[in-house]
Each structure stands twice: as C-alpha cells, then as structure tokens.
Amino acid sequence: MGTDDITLSQLQSEVDDWIQTIGVRYFSELTNLAILMEEVGELSRLMARKYGDQSFKPGESADDIPSEIGDILFVLTCLANQMGISLQDVIQTTIKKNTKRDLNRHKNNPKL
C-alpha cells in the first residue's frame, strides 16, 4: 500500500469522524439507503452514456465516474457504521463465499 492508502477500518473511522464533526449526525438508515440508490443511479447514468448507447448531456462527463463511485462508497460506509458492520469482515466473508461457490464455475464457462 502507498502512503495515502487506508484500510477499511480506517475508512470507517474517517467517515465516522466526518459525520460527527461536519455532518453533525448520521441520517437514518432508510434515508441513507435512499441516498445510496440515488448515487448508484447517478453512476448508472454515466456508465450508460460512456459504455452504452446514450450520449452525454451538456455538463455531463465520464470524468465524473470516480466521484460517483466515491459517493457510493461513502454512503455504504455510513450504513455499515450505523449497523455496526465491519467492512473488513464482510468483504473477507464475501470473498470466501464467492471462492467456494465459484472456484471452477467461471473457468469452466465457455462464454468467458
């Protein structure tokens, strides 16, 4: 990792510090879920324009994709913090689950 890299635990702590000092408090979990869906929609719109058949509207740019991914990660981290979920634990569990389930699945997929 580079000097600017942070762990998932550090990410959760940094987001929590931001919420407590600048954001004042967390929005409700349901509100954050709605915000997460909104941010995913914004990423989807840009992806459809860059990789799909739609064209960009004035003021839109593929350069905004990283910002939208950052917004999604921020809100997802808020939700994890609110529910007491460790992002480190869940990603490790998910990787193990996917590895067990898909160990040979993708290698044997003639479409890939």
Buried (B, 14 or more C-beta within 10 A) or exposed (E): EEEEEEEBEEBBBEBBEEBEEEEEEBBEEEEBBEBBEEBBEBBEBBBEBBEEEEEBEEEBEEEBBEBBBEBBBBBBBBBBBBEEEBBBEEEEEEEEEEEEEEEEEEEEEEEE
